[in-house]
C-alpha cells in the first residue's frame, strides 16, 4: 500500500465527510487505488462509491481524472466537493471559455487533485496537450458509470471505445517508473460486461469488488397489455394507487416521452418530458423541479436519473421495457434509496404480439438501426487504410468515428493510441454478423422469482437455486395459501 496508513485515511474521512467508519468495501477500494492497483467495482447505487475515489485523490500529490458520462452527474459531485473547499474542477463544452482556461492553467500548475470530464473532453486537443506535459503527474483514471462503455461505446458515444489507449499514451509522456491506476465503477455489470471492461480498458490483474444488487425494499412486477389503450389504462390504474408519491416513468424514445407527458398533463398530473434533445438549461430545470417536489414524476428516456439522488422515490414504471437488463437494474435502482418500499412496474405486450405488437415493433426498430450500422461498418472496412488517423476517417465519412468504434467492438480494429488505429483481419470470419440484443424478454415473461432471475443474470449465484425474494409479483402469485 502507499505511505498512508489506515489511521490517516480514517482521519481524513472523518474530517471531510464526517463519518466515523467506512462501509464495506469502501476502505478496501481506497487502499487498492492508493497502492496504484487496477480495480473493477460493481456496487449498487447508494453504497458511497464516489468517496472510494475522491478520498485517495485528496491523499496523494497529483491529479485524478474522473471520466463521467453526463454533465449533471459531474456537477452534483463537484458542487459538493467545492462546498468543502477541495481542489476540484470540471471541464465540459458548456463551461465559459475563461473558466476553461483557468482549469487548463490549474492542470499545468498542478494545483488540482480531481478533474471531472467526459470521454470526449478528455480526448480533445486543448486538454490532451496539458495532460501529456511531462511534469503533470496523473495518479489515476476513474471511469464512473463504466457500463456506459459497453452500452454507448458502439452506438452514440464512440470516444468510450478509445479509453483503453489512454493510459499507455499518457505514460509515454511521463518520467520512467510512473504509475497510473485505473478503477472502473458501475452498479450493473454481468460477467460478460466485466470481461469486456477488463479487456477494453486493459486492466492489469484488477482487484474485483462485487456487491450483491439485491434490495429487499424493491418490489418488482409486470403487467401485460393487450393494446396501446390498455397500456395507458394500466398506467392510470397504477398512478391512482400512488397519490402524490414521487416517481419516474421510463419510455424508449423522445417522441414517446413527449406524447405521454402531454397526455398526463392534460389529466392534470404534475409532470414533464425529459430526454437528451432538451437544452442543458431545460434539463437542469426539470431535474430541480422534480427534486423539490414541484413535479410529482418525470416521463423520461434513459437520459434521466444518473447521478440525481432523490431518496424518497416510491415507484418506477417502465412504460416500455428497455432492451438491456443492465438498463433495467440501473433505472429501478433509482427508487427506494431511503430504505422505504418501492414499486417497480413494467408494462409489456402480450407475448405472442398478435393483439399488441408495439414492444416487438419497438425492438425491431432499434435492432434495424444497429443492423444498418453493422452493414455500414462492413462496407467502410474495405475502403479505409490498414492504419490511419481518426481525424482523417471522420473527415471522409460522416459516421467515421462511430464506424471505427463498432469495428473495435467487433475486434476488427485496435487503437495504437487514442487518435490512431490499425485494422485487424481475421481469416476465420468472412463477415461481421449482427446479433440482436433482446436479453430482457426472458425476464419479462419468466414465472420464476424476478430477483432470482436478475441475480443469476448478473453472476450472483451465491443465493442458491432455491432463493425466492417473496415480494415480486411471481413470488406473491405462487405463495402457498395459509389455512
N, C-alpha and C positions, 0 to 999 in steps of 0.2 A: 504494500500500500504506500501512499505518499507519506510525507512527513507529518501530515495532520492526523493526530490520534483521535480516538473516539470521544474523549473529553472535549477537545476543541470543537469538533463537529457538533456535539450536543450544545455547547455554549453558544455558538453562532446561531444554531437553530432556535434556541430559546430566546436569544436576544432579538432576532429579526422577526421571527414568526410567532413567538410567544407560547409555543407548545413545550410541554415537559418531556415528551418522549415521542419516538418515531412510531409509525405504523408499519408493520411488516409488509413488504420488504424494503421500505424506503432507505434505511441505513445501509443495507447490503448493496443497493444500487448506487448510492452515493459513493461508497468505498470503491466500487468497481470503476466508476468514472474517474475518481481521483487517482486511481492506480493506472490510468490511461489504457484500460482494457475495453474491448468492444462489448456491447450488451444489446440484447433484444428483449424488450419488456412488453408483455401482454397483460395489461392491467385495466380492469373496469373503471369507467368514469366515477369520480368521487373518491379515489384512493390517494389523491395528493401526488400525482405524478410530476407536476411542474416543480415541486420542491426538490425532487430527485436530481434534476439537472441545474436548477438555479443555485442551490447551495454549493455544490462543488465549483461552479463557475466563480463564485464570490471568494472561495478559499484559495484560489490559485492565481498567480500573475499571468496575464494573457487573456485572450479572447475566446469565448464560446459562442458558436453560431447556432442559433435555434431556427431551423427551417420549418416553416409552418404554412399550411395551405391557404388560410383565409386572413384577411386584414383584421376582421373583428376578433378573431382568436388571438392575434398578436397584441392588439390594442388593449384587450382586457388584462392580459398578463403584465404588459409593460406599464400600464397605469398603476397597477397595484405595487409594482417594484419602485416606480418613480415616487410614489407616495411615501415609501420607506427611505427615499433619498439614496438609492442604489445606482451604481454606474451602468445604466442600461439604455439602449436605444432601439428604435425600429426604423426600417427604411423600406419604402414602397412608393409606387408611382403617384399616389395621392398626396404625398407629403410635399410641402412647399420647397422650392429649389434651395432657398437659403438654409433651411433645416437639413436638407440632404447634404449640402456642402459642409455644414458643421459636423454632421455624423461621419462623413468621409475623413475629415480632418482629425476627429477623435480616434478613428481607427489607426491612422498613421501615427498619431501621438501616443497610442496605447493607453488611453485613459478609460476605455470601456472594458467591462467584463462580460457583458451579454449583448448580443446583437440579434434581433428578431428580423426575419426576412423570408420571402418566398423563394422557391427554386429558381424562378425566372429572374428575380432581382439578384440573387447570389451569382448567377452566370452573366449578368450584364457587365459590359466592358468597364464602366467607371468604378464599380465596386470591386470587380475581379482584379483590376490593376492595383488596388490598395491592399487587398488580401494577400497578393503574391509578393508584396515587398518583403525582402529577406528578414528585416528586423521585426516585422509584425508577428508576434507569437500567437499561434492558434492552438488551443488546448483540446477542443472537442467540437465535433459536428453532432448536433442533436436533431433527429428527424421526428418532429411531433406529428401525431396522426399519420403514422407511417403507412397505414393501409391505403392512403391516397396514392401511393406509388403504384400499387397493383391495380387499383380501381380506375385511376385517372391517367396514368402514365402513357397508355397507348390509345387514348381517345382525344381528350382535350387539354391535357397538361403535359406535353411531351418532355418538358425540362426535367421532370421527375426521373425519366429513364437515363439521364446523363449524370445523376448524382454519384453513381459508383466510381466515376472517373475523377471526382473532386479531390478526394484525399491524396491519391498519388500525385496529382498535378500540384497541389499545394505544397506537399513535402519536397517536391523537386526544387521549389524556390526557397526552401528553408535550410538552415545550417544542418550539417550531418548530425544524426542522432536525434533529431526532432521527432516527437510523437504526437499524433492526433487520434484521439479515441472517437469512435462512432457509437452512439446509442440511439436505437430506434424504439419509439414508444407508440403503442396502439392499444385500443380497447378490444379490438377484434382481429384475430388472425388465426385461421385454421392451419394445420400442419403444412399444407401446400404453400400458403401465403408466407409462412415463416421461412420456408426453404427459399422461396423467391426473393424475399427481402435480404436474406443472408447472402445469396448469390449476387444479386444486382449491386448491393452496397459494398460487396467484397469485405464482409465482416470476417475478422480473423479470430477463430475459436471463441465466438461470442458467449458470454455468460447469458444463460436463458432464464428469465423470470416469468413464470406463468401463473397468473392468479385466476382462479375459477370465476367465471362470469355470472354464476347462478345468483339470483336475487329473489329472496322469499316474498318480497312485497310486490313483485310484478306478476299480475295475473294475465296470462296470455289466452287469447281466444280468436276464432274466426267466425264469420257469418257468411253463408252462401247467398248470393243474389241472383235471381233468375232474369233480371232485366235492369237496364240503367235506372228506370224509375224505382225499382225495388231497392237498388243501392242507395239512392237518395232517401228513401223511406227508412231503411235500416239505420242510416246515419242520423236522421232526425229522432228516431226512437232512442238511439244511444245518447244523443245530446240532451234529450229531455230528462234523462236519468242523471245528468251531471250538471245541475244548475249552478251557474256562477263559479264553476271549478275550472282552474287553468288547464289548458291542454294544447295539443298540436294535431293538425290533420295533414298527413303527407300525401302528395299526388306525384305522378310520374313526369308531368310536363308543366311548363309555364302556362300554356293555354288552359289546362285543366284547373290549375290553382286559381287563375283569374276568374274563370267561369263559375267555379264552385263558390269562391268567396263572394262574388256578386250576388249569387242566388241566396246565400246565407245572410248577407247584408239586407237583402230585400225582406227577409223574415225577421229582421231587427236583431240579429246576432252581432255582437261587437267583435268584428274580425277584420282581417286584411289579407290580401295575397302577398306572398313573398317568394322571390326567385332571383336568379343571378342576373336577369335582364334589368333589374331596377338599378337606379343610380346608388352610389355609396351612401349619399345623404338619405335617400328613401329607405334603404335597408336599415341604417342605424336608427332612424325614426321609428320604424315598425318594431325593431328589437326593444327599444326603450319603452315604447307604449305597452308592449307585452309584459316586460319585466315589472313595470309599475302597476299592471293590472288594468290599464285603460282598455286594452284588448283582452277579451276572455281567452281567445285562442287565435292561432295563425294558421292559414291554409297555405302550405309551403311545399316546395320541392326539397330535394336533399341538400340544397344550398343553405338551409336554415338549421341552426342548433349547435353546430360545432363550436365549442368554447363559450357558449352562452349558458350561464349557470343560473337556473331558477329552481330552487329546491322543492317547491310545492306543486309541481306539475302532476296532476291527478290522473290524466289519461292521455294516450297517444292513439290516434286512429290512422291506419293506412287505408285511405280511400281506394287506392290501387296498390297491389303488392309490389315491392321493389324487386329487382332481378336477383340481387345477391343477399344471401343470409347475413353477411357481414354488415351490409347497409341496414338491414332489419334490426340486428342486435344493437348497432350504434344508435339507431333512432328511438327504439323503445327504452334504451338506457338513459334517455334524457328526462324520463319521468321518475317520480318517487325518490328523488335524491335525499329527501329529508327522512326517509325510512317509512313514510306513510304508504298506505295501499295505493296502487296504481293499476288502472285498467289499460291493457294493450289490445286493441281490436283491429283485425284485418278483414276488410270486406273483399270477397272473392267471387268470381263467376262459378257457376256450377261446373263440375269437372269435364263434362263432355263438350261444352261450348255450343251445344245445339240451341239452347234457349237464350244464352247470352255469351257471345264470344269476345267481349270487349277486352278482357285480360289477355286472351291469346293474341288478339289483333295488336294490342299494345306491345306485347313482347315480340311479335313478328316484325313490327315497325323498327324497334331498336336493334333487333338482330340483323335486319336488312341493311341498316345503316353501317353496322360493323362489317358485314359481309362485303359491302361496297368498298370500304376502306381496305380490306384484305385484297380484293381484286386490283385496286389501285396500286397497292404496295407491290404486288406481283408484277404489274406492268412496268413500274418505275425501276424495279430491281434490275431489269435488263438494260436500262438507259443510263444508269449513273456509274461513275468510275469506281474501281475497286477500292481506292482510298480517296478521301476528299474532305472538304470543309463543309460544315453545316451551313454556313453563311451562303456558300455558292449554291447548294442544293435548294435552300429556301428561296433564293433569288430566281431560280429556274422553274421551280414547281410551287404552285400556291400552297399546297399542304405538305411541303417538303419536310419540315421538322416533325410533323405527325407521322409521315410515312417512315422516316428513319427510326422513330421510337417504336413503331409497330414491327419493323424489321428486327430491331433489338429484342423485342419481346418474343419474337419467333426464333431467336438465336441465329439469325442470318447476318448480324452486324455486331461489331464491338466498338466501343468508344476508346480511342487511343488517348484522348484527353477530353475535357468537356466540349471541345469545339471541332474535333477531327475524328472521323470514323474509318473503319475498314470493314469491307464485306466479308462474310464467311460463307463459303459454298459447301454444301453437303451433298455427297454423291448418293446417299441412301434415301433422299426425299425429293422427288421430282417437282412437287408442287406444295404450296402452303395451303392447308385446308382450314376452313373456318369451323369452329365448334361453338354452337350457340350456348349462351350462359342462361340456363333455366333452373339453376340449382335450388331455388326457393320452392318450386312447385311440390316436391315430395313433402316438404314441411307443412305446406298449407293444407294438404289433404290427408295427412297422417292421422291414424287413430290412436297412436301412442301418446304418451306424456310429451308435451311440447318442449318442456325444459330438458327432458332426457334426450330428445332428438337434437336440440341445439348443442348440448354438452358433448354428445358424441361427434357431431359435425365439426366442432372446434377442438377436438382432441383431448377432451377431459373425460376419460373413461373410468376415473377412479371411483366415481359414484356407483359403478356396477350396473349390470343389465336390469336389476330389479328396482332401480331408482324410480320413484314417482314423486313429483312435486306436490301432488294433492290439491293444487289450486288452479291449474289450467282448465280449459273447457273439457278436454278429453278426460282428465282425471276426475273432474266433477261428474261427468256423464257416466263414467264407469265405476263410480263409487258404490260399494255394496250397500243395500238397504239395511238399516238397523231396526230390528223389531222392538 
